[in-house]
Amino acid sequence: MTESTVHIENGWALYAHPFFVLRLEELTVEIERAAASDPAGFHHHPAYKLFDAVTCNILRNVPADPAHPCYRQGKTLGRDFLHWFRVKKQGMLPRYRLFFQFRSDAPKTIIYAWLNDERTLRKAGDKNDVYAVFTAMLKSGKMPNSFAELNAAREGLNLGSAASGTEIE
């Protein structure tokens, strides 16, 4: 996928923040290592299962209805961040969260921002809790909070052979 290529699913243009792209690359490396050490059984590896669930969510579930109530995170991040949505469960391993924003006005756009890792699993009250870490990223400016800033930092969503939607130049 080139910089000018946009992945389209269900009428939504899909993009990713560099942090999300990096996380997908880390998962891919883990999967490649697992496949090299166990070619017949690597699909049982937790990294493969997480990547598979994330791919299903970003390509099918979220673009089907990004405003669905199951993606609302309420006040977990604080009142200043109610415009953020997150995927939890929906086939993903427990304690993992995928954060995103979307805009329904043309062009319909979804930007996937961040997926936590094993160092930032959900554990209420813990300083490394996924919500605590993501809130700190937002408050420090490490992660753009506004849709305009997030949109300016976005990249094309490239999933290689996992991508099943339409791409336009």
C-alpha positions as CSV (number, residue, x, y, z in Angstrom):
1,M,0.0,0.0,0.0
2,T,1.4,3.4,-0.9
3,E,1.0,6.6,0.9
4,S,-1.7,7.6,-1.6
5,T,-3.6,4.4,-1.1
6,V,-6.5,4.2,1.3
7,H,-8.0,1.0,2.6
8,I,-11.8,1.2,2.4
9,E,-14.2,-1.0,4.4
10,N,-18.0,-0.6,4.4
11,G,-17.6,2.9,3.1
12,W,-15.1,3.9,5.8
13,A,-11.5,5.1,5.0
14,L,-9.2,3.3,7.5
15,Y,-6.1,4.8,8.8
16,A,-3.6,4.2,11.6
17,H,-1.5,6.3,14.0
18,P,2.2,5.4,13.9
19,F,1.9,3.8,17.4
20,F,-0.7,1.4,16.1
21,V,1.4,0.6,13.0
22,L,4.4,-0.1,15.3
23,R,2.3,-2.4,17.5
24,L,1.1,-4.4,14.5
25,E,4.7,-4.7,13.3
26,E,5.7,-6.0,16.7
27,L,3.0,-8.6,16.6
28,T,4.0,-9.6,13.1
29,V,7.6,-10.2,14.2
30,E,6.3,-12.3,17.1
31,I,4.2,-14.3,14.7
32,E,7.1,-14.8,12.3
33,R,9.3,-16.1,15.2
34,A,6.5,-18.5,16.3
35,A,6.1,-19.7,12.7
36,A,9.8,-20.3,12.4
37,S,9.9,-22.4,15.6
38,D,6.6,-24.2,15.1
39,P,5.4,-24.1,11.5
40,A,2.4,-26.4,12.2
41,G,1.2,-24.9,15.4
42,F,2.1,-21.1,15.3
43,H,-1.6,-20.3,14.8
44,H,-2.1,-21.3,18.5
45,H,0.4,-18.6,19.6
46,P,-1.1,-15.7,21.6
47,A,0.4,-13.2,19.3
48,Y,-1.3,-14.8,16.3
49,K,-4.6,-15.0,18.1
50,L,-4.4,-11.3,19.1
51,F,-3.4,-10.2,15.5
52,D,-6.2,-12.3,14.1
53,A,-8.8,-10.7,16.5
54,V,-7.4,-7.2,15.9
55,T,-7.6,-7.7,12.2
56,C,-11.2,-8.9,12.4
57,N,-12.1,-5.9,14.5
58,I,-10.4,-3.2,12.4
59,L,-11.6,-4.6,9.1
60,R,-15.1,-5.9,9.9
61,N,-16.5,-5.2,13.3
62,V,-15.6,-1.5,13.8
63,P,-16.3,-0.4,10.2
64,A,-19.7,-2.1,10.4
65,D,-20.8,0.5,13.1
66,P,-18.0,2.5,14.8
67,A,-20.6,4.3,16.9
68,H,-22.0,1.1,18.4
69,P,-22.4,1.4,22.2
70,C,-20.0,-1.5,22.9
71,Y,-17.1,0.8,21.8
72,R,-17.9,3.7,24.1
73,Q,-15.5,3.8,27.0
74,G,-17.5,6.1,29.2
75,K,-15.5,8.2,31.7
76,T,-12.7,5.7,32.2
77,L,-10.3,8.0,30.5
78,G,-11.9,11.1,32.0
79,R,-14.4,13.7,30.9
80,D,-11.9,15.3,28.5
81,F,-11.6,12.1,26.4
82,L,-15.2,11.0,25.9
83,H,-14.7,11.3,22.1
84,W,-12.3,8.2,22.2
85,F,-13.7,4.8,21.5
86,R,-12.2,1.4,22.3
87,V,-12.6,-2.2,21.3
88,K,-12.5,-4.7,24.2
89,K,-13.3,-8.4,24.1
90,Q,-14.8,-9.1,20.7
91,G,-12.4,-12.0,20.2
92,M,-9.4,-10.2,21.6
93,L,-7.4,-11.6,24.4
94,P,-8.6,-10.5,27.8
95,R,-7.2,-7.1,29.1
96,Y,-6.3,-5.8,25.6
97,R,-7.8,-2.6,24.3
98,L,-7.7,-1.0,20.9
99,F,-8.4,2.8,20.9
100,F,-9.8,4.7,17.9
101,Q,-11.6,7.8,16.7
102,F,-13.9,8.2,13.8
103,R,-15.9,10.9,11.9
104,S,-19.1,10.2,10.0
105,D,-19.0,13.2,7.8
106,A,-17.5,12.8,4.4
107,P,-15.1,11.4,3.9
108,K,-16.1,8.8,6.5
109,T,-12.9,8.1,8.4
110,I,-11.7,5.7,11.2
111,I,-8.2,6.2,12.7
112,Y,-6.9,3.4,14.9
113,A,-4.6,4.9,17.4
114,W,-3.2,2.5,19.9
115,L,-3.3,-1.2,21.0
116,N,-1.7,-2.0,24.3
117,D,0.9,-4.7,24.9
118,E,1.6,-7.2,27.6
119,R,3.3,-4.5,29.7
120,T,0.1,-2.4,29.8
121,L,-2.7,-4.9,30.4
122,R,-5.9,-3.9,32.0
123,K,-5.6,-3.9,35.8
124,A,-7.7,-1.3,37.5
125,G,-5.6,1.0,39.8
126,D,-2.3,-0.2,38.5
127,K,0.1,2.6,37.1
128,N,0.6,0.4,34.0
129,D,-3.1,-0.2,33.5
130,V,-4.0,0.3,29.8
131,Y,-6.4,3.2,30.5
132,A,-3.9,4.9,32.8
133,V,-1.1,4.6,30.2
134,F,-3.3,5.8,27.4
135,T,-4.6,8.8,29.5
136,A,-1.0,9.8,30.3
137,M,-0.2,9.6,26.5
138,L,-3.1,11.9,25.8
139,K,-2.4,14.4,28.6
140,S,1.3,14.6,27.7
141,G,0.6,15.2,24.0
142,K,2.4,12.0,23.0
143,M,-0.9,10.8,21.5
144,P,-2.9,13.5,19.6
145,N,-6.2,14.0,21.3
146,S,-8.2,16.0,18.8
147,F,-9.4,14.3,15.6
148,A,-7.7,17.0,13.5
149,E,-4.3,16.3,15.1
150,L,-4.8,12.5,14.9
151,N,-5.8,12.9,11.3
152,A,-2.6,14.9,10.5
153,A,-0.5,12.1,12.1
154,R,-2.2,9.2,10.4
155,E,-0.7,6.7,8.0
156,G,-2.3,4.3,5.6
157,L,-3.5,1.0,7.1
158,N,-1.4,-1.8,5.6
159,L,-2.1,-5.3,6.7
160,G,-0.7,-7.1,3.7
161,S,-2.6,-10.3,2.9
162,A,-4.8,-9.8,5.9
163,A,-6.5,-6.9,4.2
164,S,-9.8,-8.0,2.6
165,G,-11.4,-4.7,1.6
166,T,-11.0,-2.3,-1.2
167,E,-8.0,-0.1,-1.8
168,I,-8.2,3.1,-3.9
169,E,-5.5,5.3,-5.2
